[in-house]
C-alpha cells in the first residue's frame, strides 16, 4: 500500500472505472480528487463531475498517471459514501472544496451545496495494485462520449486576407 500512498499524494486527477450493471466494467472517467488519510475522496452530482454508477457502487478501479503522463498504477478500491452528518465530513468536505477550481460561491457555499445535492465518495485500497510490467499494454483509449456540447466545426475566422503569389 506504500506504492498507492506515494502515487496518490501527487495525483490531482485519477481515472475511475466502475463496474457496469451487466458484465464488464465501464470505461474510465477522469475525475479531480483528494487523497487524505489513506483514502481517495471524489465528489459527484449536479453541478460537479459526472461519474455514472459511482454513487451506487461498492467497488471501483482507480488508475493514476505519473509525471511523464503515462499510467503508472491501477488499484482496486472499496467505495463508500461520506454523509454530511458523518464525523469525517467537517474535515474532509471543506478540504476538498478548497481544492475545487472555479467553484461558484465560497468554500462554505460549496460544502452546503454538496451536502444537499451531491455525493461524496470515499475510495479505500482493497487489494494488490498493478504497476510496472503487470499493467496492460493497451492504451485504454476510447472514442469521445456523445455530448450535447459538441458543435460542428466552422471555418476559422481570418483577420486579414492572404494574397496569393503569382
matplotlib code that plots the C-alpha trace (Angstrom):
import matplotlib.pyplot as plt

x = [0.0, 3.1, 3.1, -0.6, 0.0, 3.0, 1.3, -1.9, -0.2, 0.9, -2.3, -4.5, -6.7, -7.4, -9.4, -12.3, -13.7, -17.0, -18.5, -21.3, -24.8, -24.2, -21.0, -17.8, -16.5, -17.4, -14.8, -12.7, -13.8, -11.2, -12.0, -10.4, -9.9, -8.2, -6.0, -6.4, -5.6, -5.3, -8.4, -9.3, -12.3, -14.4, -17.4, -20.0, -23.5, -25.4, -23.0, -20.0, -18.2, -20.2, -19.2, -22.0, -22.6, -20.2, -23.0, -24.3, -21.0, -19.3, -16.1, -14.1, -10.7, -8.5, -5.8, -3.2, -0.7, 2.9, 4.9, 5.6, 1.9, 1.6, -0.3, 1.8, -0.6, -4.1, -5.6, -8.9, -11.0, -13.8, -16.3, -18.4, -20.3, -19.5, -22.7, -23.0, -23.6, -20.6, -17.8, -15.3, -17.4, -16.2, -12.6, -12.9, -15.6, -14.0, -10.6, -12.0, -14.0, -10.8, -9.2, -12.2, -11.3, -13.8, -16.4, -19.4, -19.5, -17.0, -16.0, -18.9, -21.4, -19.8, -19.9, -23.6, -24.4, -22.6, -24.5, -27.8, -27.4, -24.1, -22.4, -19.0, -17.4, -14.6, -12.4, -10.1, -7.5, -8.9, -6.3, -3.0, -2.2, -1.0, 2.2, 5.1, 5.1, 1.8, -0.1, -1.9, -0.1, -3.3, -3.9, -7.5, -8.3, -11.9, -13.8, -15.2, -18.5, -21.6, -22.3, -24.8, -21.9, -20.5, -20.9, -20.0, -16.7, -16.9, -14.3, -11.8, -12.0, -9.3, -8.5, -6.6, -6.8, -3.9, -2.8, -1.8, 1.6, 1.7]
y = [0.0, 2.3, 2.5, 3.6, 6.2, 7.7, 7.8, 9.3, 12.0, 13.6, 12.9, 15.8, 13.6, 9.9, 7.7, 5.8, 2.6, 1.5, -2.0, -1.8, -3.2, -6.0, -8.0, -5.9, -2.6, 0.9, 3.0, 5.2, 8.7, 11.3, 13.0, 15.5, 14.1, 14.4, 11.9, 12.3, 9.9, 6.8, 7.3, 9.0, 11.4, 12.2, 14.4, 13.8, 15.1, 18.1, 21.0, 18.7, 16.0, 13.1, 9.5, 7.2, 4.4, 5.7, 6.8, 3.2, 1.3, -0.7, -1.3, 0.6, 0.6, 3.7, 4.4, 7.1, 8.7, 9.6, 12.7, 11.6, 11.4, 7.6, 5.2, 4.1, 2.4, 0.8, -0.3, -1.8, 0.3, -0.3, 2.6, 4.1, 7.3, 10.1, 11.5, 15.2, 14.1, 11.8, 12.6, 12.9, 15.4, 18.6, 17.7, 16.2, 18.3, 21.8, 20.5, 19.0, 22.2, 24.3, 22.2, 22.7, 25.1, 27.7, 26.8, 29.1, 30.8, 30.2, 27.1, 27.2, 27.6, 24.7, 22.4, 23.3, 22.5, 19.2, 18.3, 18.9, 17.6, 15.7, 12.5, 12.5, 9.1, 7.6, 5.0, 2.9, 0.5, -3.0, -5.3, -5.5, -2.7, -3.3, -1.4, -1.7, -4.8, -6.0, -3.1, -3.9, -2.8, -1.4, 2.3, 2.2, 4.8, 5.2, 7.4, 10.5, 10.0, 11.8, 15.2, 17.9, 20.4, 19.2, 21.6, 21.2, 22.9, 26.1, 27.7, 29.6, 33.4, 35.2, 38.7, 39.6, 38.4, 36.3, 37.3, 34.6, 34.9, 34.8]
z = [0.0, 0.2, -3.6, -3.7, -0.9, -2.7, -6.2, -4.8, -2.8, -6.1, -8.1, -8.9, -11.1, -11.4, -13.7, -12.1, -13.7, -12.0, -12.7, -15.2, -14.2, -16.7, -17.3, -17.7, -16.4, -17.6, -19.3, -17.0, -16.2, -15.4, -12.0, -9.8, -6.4, -3.0, -1.2, 2.5, 5.4, 3.3, 1.2, -2.1, -2.0, -5.1, -5.3, -8.0, -8.8, -10.1, -10.8, -10.3, -12.2, -13.6, -12.7, -13.7, -11.2, -8.5, -6.2, -6.0, -6.5, -3.8, -5.8, -8.4, -10.1, -9.8, -12.3, -11.8, -14.2, -13.4, -14.0, -17.6, -18.4, -18.7, -16.5, -13.5, -11.2, -11.0, -7.8, -6.7, -4.3, -1.9, -2.3, 0.5, 0.9, 3.3, 4.6, 5.7, 9.3, 9.5, 11.9, 9.0, 7.0, 8.7, 8.0, 4.5, 2.7, 3.3, 2.4, -0.9, -1.5, -1.2, -3.9, -6.2, -9.0, -10.1, -7.5, -7.5, -4.1, -1.4, 0.4, 2.8, 0.0, -2.0, 1.1, 1.7, -1.9, -1.8, 1.4, -0.3, -3.9, -4.3, -3.3, -1.6, -2.2, -0.2, -2.1, 0.0, -1.4, -1.3, -2.9, -4.6, -7.1, -10.6, -11.6, -14.0, -16.2, -14.6, -16.2, -19.5, -22.7, -24.4, -24.2, -22.8, -25.4, -26.4, -28.8, -27.2, -25.5, -27.0, -25.5, -26.2, -26.0, -29.4, -32.3, -36.0, -36.7, -38.7, -40.9, -38.9, -38.8, -40.8, -39.8, -42.9, -46.4, -47.6, -51.1, -53.5, -55.1, -58.9]

ax = plt.figure().add_subplot(projection="3d")
ax.plot(x, y, z, "-o")
ax.set_aspect("equal")
plt.show()
